[in-house]
């Protein structure tokens, strides 16, 4: 395949068929979703966390929350290995693993009153596994928030245009939330919100040249301090005021931008300039140090299968699902949509000349050692108005690749800077949407975890507990954000994220084996679990021995290595508990499947 259009057509056809066949089978047959049952959003409706929400609004909010930096940055970083490994893993990982994982986790949480995955694990696998799951989730969500936020830091530092556009989405989202709350109509608020956001991007150049723009030209250290502070308010406010409307609006942005990219690909049909595989598949690459396996499955998480989705699927979303069959479009459908985003990000990266890609996405001294000569990068830097060399992390690479494709359309040939800044804005907005949801989930986890010691903390609507746990959550990931670099934190995020996905599949296999009339349906979770568990443990071993505990390596970090070992140990305990539970369930051959006592 030498042109982008082939990738787009193949992706859309494969995912549409899988959604219609495998998705419907999984929700209706394997999980036996029944709309005659009442969902937790209705039973526990409180106007704050448990809020019945329309199906497509829920889809937009959930999609925005799960589709953060992962499907944008992961495929860009993995382009180091060539286009084929990333494309194959995105499709197979999504259909076989990610869509199943997201759907079963959401289902399991709803069957347990919308509680967190640690509480579900405690009920399904026992108190030891539940405690280990809760501790692992605290580690993982902290690392995840730091990793996602670090991408925003590198996108907004010394970028007043982008900073202004991103900041303005906050009051716009609050306005949309208030409008919907008091009028009951989302349509008018949606159009106004989208137009205002576009307007903020258009006036960006005037802001950038003003004294206000000079004030918004922030250092990376300043952005790193502002983000946790912002996340506290986003977490403490009711979901309808900021989190849900912002996710809803940003989903239009992401779908619109990538829809436009699909149209651009159809008209331009850019050549994929990367080879199917590169010389770096065996390791020692300038972007990722490890070999293509296991690191293709660690680097590309969101878009294929991601443990971060388990936090959203057992955090905010299960408290807002209106009907049981809504989990098909909200969970399975959102995962397929995210896969499309990942494929488009891969196209944007691999449509660049390899030398230009490596010049942007690796340190200048590292690129100098590759013996490559840039081709189009000087022209792109001039058109965009920024020095693009050595802007590592993937976000800038994606923005450059997308701007390059858009500006090949004759009508848009002089708008490179606008396209670049708009892509940077929607990347940052989507990541911050995930930070909003993720930090709120971290708050829920802290309340669940420490609620065993002090009962009032278990109540999510108890304001002192909510505010206190929100502060603790923000301080934890804010500290990691301000003490690491993109390479070390992203690698740690990759391993921890896929370990969380393994835990989600363990719990999913357990609940299917216990509830389903046909226990072989559990293979829908066990097959991806077998691959992912081996992959993530080998990746952790490789990182610990070759990087974290290797004093000669660039990423030498004893703290990260220790955290990796602890997480692998927790995952092993949960796996042992799961196997013990599966043996008990398998031996109960003549016993009728016991339904979950969800809403009692």
N, C-alpha and C positions, 0 to 999 in steps of 0.2 A: 504494500500500500504506500503510494508516494504522494498522495494528495489528501487534504483534510476531509473532503466531503465523504469519502469512503468510510472514515471513522464515524462521522456523524450519523449517516444512514444506518450503518451496522448497529450502532449503540441504541438508537431510537427504536429500531425494529426488535432487537433482542429484548430490551427492557419492557416494551409494550406487550410482547407475547408472554413474557415471564410474569408480569403483573396480572394479566388477564387469566392465566392458567394456574401458575404456581401460587400466586398471591391469594386468589380466591379459594383455592384448595386448602391452603394453610390456615386461613382465617375461619372458613366455614366447616371444614372437615376435621383438621387437626385440633384447632382450638375450640371449635363448636360455639362460636360467638352467637349469642341469642339476644336480640333486641327486646325481648319481653322482660328480661331482667333489668332492674334499675341500676344505673351506674353510680359510682361514689359522688360524682359532681352534684347529683340531685339529692342523694341521701344526706350528705354532709354540707350542703350549700351554706356558705357563710358570707358571701359577697367579697371575700378577700383572696383566699386560696382555692377553695372549692367553688367554681363558677361554671355552670353549664355553658358551653360555647359552641357556636355554629361550626359545622364540619369544616368548611373551607377556611374560616378564620383560624380554627385550630390547626389545620394543615399549614397555613402560612406561618403561624407563630412557632410551631414545632419545627418546620423546615428551616426557618431562620435561626432557631436555637441550635440545631444539630449541624447545620452547614456553615461552620465558622471558618477558621483558618485551614482546617484539614484538607477539604477538597480543593482549596485554592492553592495552598502552599505545598502540600505533600506531593501531588503529581509533578509540580514544577521541580522540586528537589530530586525526585526519582527519575526525571528526564535524563539525568547523568548516565543512566544505564541504557538509554535508547528508548524508542517509542513502544516497542513490543511488550517488554515485561510489565510496564505500568498499565498499558491498555488491557492486557490479559487479566491482570490481577483486579483491576477495577470492575470488569464485567463479572468474572467468576466470584470474586469476593462479595460483590453486592448481592447477586441473586442467591447464591448458596449460603452466604454467611450473614451479611449486614442486614438485609431485609428481614430475614428470619429472626435474627437477634433482636432487632428493634421492636418487631411486632410481639414476640413472646414476652419480652421484658415489660412492655406496656400492658399486655394482657395480665401478666402475673401481678403487677402492682395494683391494677384495678381490682383484681380478685381479692386483694388484701387491703381494701379501703384506700387505695392510692398512696400507700406507705412506701418508704424508700426500700431499695433493694436489700439493704442490710436487715431490715425488719422482715422482708420476704424470706431471706436466707435463714433467719432465725426460726421462722415458722416451718419452712420446708426441710431444712437440713439440720436443725438443732442449734442450741445456744453457742457452742464453740464456733461453728461455721458462721453464724450470724455475727458474732463479735469480731472474728477475723475479717469478714466481709466489710463490716463498718469501718474497721481500722484501715483496711486496704483502700476503701473508697475515700477516706479522709486524705490519705497520702496522695492518691491518684488525682482527686479533684483539685488539690492544692497545686500539684505539678502542672496539671492541665491549664488552670487559670493563668499561671505564670507563663507557660509556653505560648498560649494564645495572645496574652497581653504583650508579650515581647515582640510579636509580629507588628502590632499596632504601634509600639514605640518606634521601631525602625521605619515605619511608613510615615509617621507624623513629625519626627524630629526635624527641626529647621524647615518646616513646610507649613507656613501660615495659611495658605489657600486650603489645603486639606484639613488642617486643624479647625478652621472656621466652619467648613462644610459639615464636618463630623459633629462639632459642638452643637450646631443648630438643629440637628436631628432630635436632640433631647427635648427642648420646648415644643417642637412640632409634634412629637409623639405624645407628650402630655396633653397638648391641646386636642389631638385626635381622640385620646382616651376619655377626656372629659366630655367631648362632644357626643361620643357614642353612649357614654354613661347616662347623660341627661336627656338625650333625644331619642335613643334607641336605634338610631340609624348610623350605619358605618359608611354608606356609599358616598355621601357628600364630603364627609371628613377625609375619606381616602383620597379623593381627587384633589382637595385643597392641600393635604399633606404632601402628596407627591409633587405637585406644582411648586410648593414652597421649597422643597428639598432641591429640585432642579434649579430653582432660582438662586439658591445659595451657592451652587456650583458655578453658575454663570457669572455671578458678581465676584467670584473669587479673585480674579486678577486685580480688580480695583481694591479689594481688601489687602491683597498681598503688597501693593505699592503704597499703602497708607501707614500712618503711625500705629494704628491698631494692628495692622499686619506685622509690624516690627515687634509688637508686644506678644503676638501669637507665635513668633518664631522661637519655639521652645527647644531646649536641650533635651537629650534622651533621658537624663536623670530627672528632669522636671516632669516629663510625661509619665515616667515610671512612678512618681509620687502621686500624680493627679489621678491615675486610673483606679487604684484601690479606694481612694477617697470617693470618687464617683460611684464605684460599685456598691459602697455601703448604702447610699441613698436609693440606688436602683433595686437593691435587695430588700430594704426595709419598707419601701412603698408598696401599696396593693398592686397585684399583677395587672389589673385593668388600667392603671394610671400610666405606667411606663413600659413594663416588660412586654405585655401582649400587643399593644398598639405599635410599639417600635418594631417588634418582630414581624408583625403583619405588614407594616409599611416597607420594611427592608426586604421582605420576601418578594414584593413587587419589583423592587430594585434589582434583586439578584436574578429573578426569572426574566425581567425585562432586559437586563444587560446581556445575560447569556443567550436569551432568545435573539437579541440583536447580533450577538456573535455568531449564532447559528446561521442567521440570514447573511451576515458578512462572509462566512465560510462558503455558503452556497454561491454567492455572487463572485467572490474572489477565488475560492477554491485554492488556498495557498498550498504551496508545496511543503511537505514535511521534510525539512532539511537534515534532520537527525537520521542516522542509520537505525535499523531495527534493534541492534545491540551495539554497545560501544566497547572500547578496550577496558572500561572500568568495571565490568560485571564481576570480575574476580577480586575487586577491592582496590584500595589506595586511590580512590577518586578525589578530586579537589573539592567536591561538595559533600559527599558521604564517604566515610572511610571504609565501611564494611562492604562485603560482597552482595550480589544481587539477592541471593537468599541467605539469610532471612530478612534482609533489610528492605526489600521491596514491599513486604507485608507489614513492616514496622513504620516505614516512612509514609506510605499511603494507607491511612486508617480511615478517616472520614472520606466517603466516596466508595469505599469497599466494605469494611466492617470496622466499627469504632466503639470502644468501651465508653467513651464520653456520652454516647447516645443513651446508655443505660441510666445515666444521671438524669437526663431530661425525661426519659421514658418512665422513670420511677420517681420523678420529682414534681415538675409543674404540670406536664401534659395529662397524666392520669386523673388529676383533680379537675380537669376541664372537659373531658370527653362526654359528649351528650348521649350517644348510643353506642352499643357494643360494636356494631359493624363499622362504625366510624374509624376503627383502628386500621382498617384496610387502606384507605387513602392517607390517613394521618401518619401511620408508621411505615407500612410497606411502600406506599406511594411516595412519601417524602424521601425514603432511602433511595428509591429509583431515580427521583429527581436529583438527588445529591450526586449520584453516580454520573449523570449527564454533566453536572457542573465539573466533576473531576476530570472527565474526558475532555471537556472544552478547555480546561486549564492545561492539560497535557498537550493539546493541540497548539495553544498559544505559545507554550514554551518551545516545543519541537519545531515550530514554524520559523523560529529564529535560527540564524546561522549558529552552529555549535560554538564557534569562537566567541561570538557576541554573548551567547548564553553564559559561557564560563567566565567571561570578563566581568559580567554583572554579578554573577552569583558565587564568586570566589574572591578571596583576598588578593590584592594586586600582586604581592610577592609570590603567591601560589600560582596565579595565572601566568606570571612571567616564566615560571618553570615548565609550563606546558608546551612552549614553543609554537603557540598559535598566534595568528594575526587577525585582529578584528576586521569585520567587513562593513557592516552598516551602523555600528554603534556610534561613531562620531556624528553622523548625520542625525541619528535618533536623539542623541543628547542635545544637539543644537535645537531641534524642533520642539522637544519637550521643555527645554530650558533648565535642565538639571544635569549635574555630573552623575552619570549612571554607573561609572566604574566602581566595582567593589561594594555594591549595595547588596549584601548577602541577606539570606533569610527567605527568599522566594517571592515575597509580596511585590517587590519592585520589578522583578523579572516578569511576573504575570502581567502587571500593568503595562510594561513596555511591549510585551508580546501582543496583548489585546489592542493597544493603541496602534501598533504597527499594522495589524490586520484591518482595523477600522479606517485608517488613513489611506489605505490602498484604494478605497472607493473614491472616485474623483470628486464627489461633492464634499467629502470630509478631509481632503488632502492637507488643509491648513489648520486642522483642529487637533493636532497631536497632543498639545498641552492640556486641552480640555478633556480629551478622552483619558489621558493618563491620570489627571487629578480626580476624575469621576470614578475611575476604577479603584484608585487608592481610597477614595471616600467609601465606596460600597464595600470594599474589603474590610476597612476599619469598622464600619457600622455593623457588618455581620459578625465580626469577631466580638465586638462589644455586646451585641445581642446575646451571644453565647456566654460571655462573661456575666451578663445580668442573670441569665438562667442558671449558670453553673455556680455562681456565688450564692444564689438563693438555695440551690440544692445543697451546697456545703453547709448553709445555715440549718437546713432540715436535718442533715446528717449529724451535726453537732448536737442539735436538740434531741434527736433519737439516741445518740451515743451516751450523752451525759444525763439524759432523762432517766436512765436506770438508777442514777445516783440521787437525782433530785427530781421528783415526779412532775412539778410544774413545767419543766423544760419540754416535756413531751407535747404540750399544747402549743401548736404552731401559731395560734391567735393570741398568745400571751405576750404582750408587747415588750416587757422587760427582757424576757428570754429571747425574743426575736431580735431585738436591737443588740443585746449582748453577744449573741452568737453570730450576728452579722458582722460586728466589729472584729471578733476573733477570726472569722473566715477571711476577711479582707486583709488583716494583719499577716496571716500565715502565708497567703500566696503573694502578697505585696513584698514581704521580706525576700522570698525566693526570686521574685522579679528583679529586685534591686541588687541581687548578689550573684547573678549568673550571666551567661552570654547565650546567644541564640543557638549555637551549636550544641553546647552541653545540655541546656534545658530541653531543646527539641528532641534530642536522642533519648533523654530520660522520659520525656512525655510519650514518645512512641512506644517504648517498652511497657510503661505503666498503663497506657491506654489500651493496648491489646491484651494485657493481663486482665483488665476490667471486662473486656469483651468475652474472654474465656469464662470468667465468673458468671456473667450474664447467661451464657449458653449452658453452663452447668445447672443453674437454677431453672432455666427453660426446659432442659431435658427432664429434670425432676418433676416439674409440674405437669408436663405432657404425659410422662410415664404413669403418673398417679391419676390423672383425670381422664385421659383418653381411653376410648373403648378398644383401640388398637395400639398396643404399646410400641409396636415397631415405628409408629409415627415419631417416636423420640429420636430416630435417626436423623430427622430434619435438623436437630441441634447437635447430635453426637458426631456427625461427619465433619462439619466445620470446626467443632471443638477439638477433635483429634489433631487436625492440621495446625490450628492456631495455638494450642497449648504447647506443642513441640516447638513451633516457630518462636514463640515469645520467650520460652526458657532458653533456647539456644542463643537468641539475640542478647538476652541479659547476660548469659555466660560470656559471649564474645565481647560485649562492651566492658564488663568488669575486668576481664583478664587482659584485654588489648588496649583499653582506654583509661577507665576510671582508676584502676590500681597499677597502671603502667606509668611510672614517673617520667618516662621519655616521651609520652604521648602528649599532644596539644591539649586534649580534654581531660588530663589527669585531675581527678577530683574524688577524694576519699569519701566525702559526704554523699555524692551521687552514687558511688559504688555501694556504700552501706545501705542507702535507701533501696537500691535495686535488689540487693540480697534479701532485705526484709520483705519486700513485696513478693518476691519469688517464693519465699518461705510461707507467707500467708496464703498465696495461691495454692501451694502444695497441700496445706492443711484443708483448705476448702475442697480440693479435688478428692482427697481421701474421704472426707465426710460425704461427698456426693456419691462416690463409688459404694460406700457402705449403705447409703440410702437406696441406691439403685438395686443393690442385691436384695434388700428387704422387699422392695416393690415388685421385683421380678419373681420372687418366690411366692408372692401372694397371688398365685395363678387363678384360683377360683373365687377370689374376693372381688366383689363389684367395686368399680372405681369410686372412691370417696370424693364428693365435690368439695370445693373449698368453701369454708364457712366465711364468706367474704363480708357480708353486710350485717352480721348478727351483732 
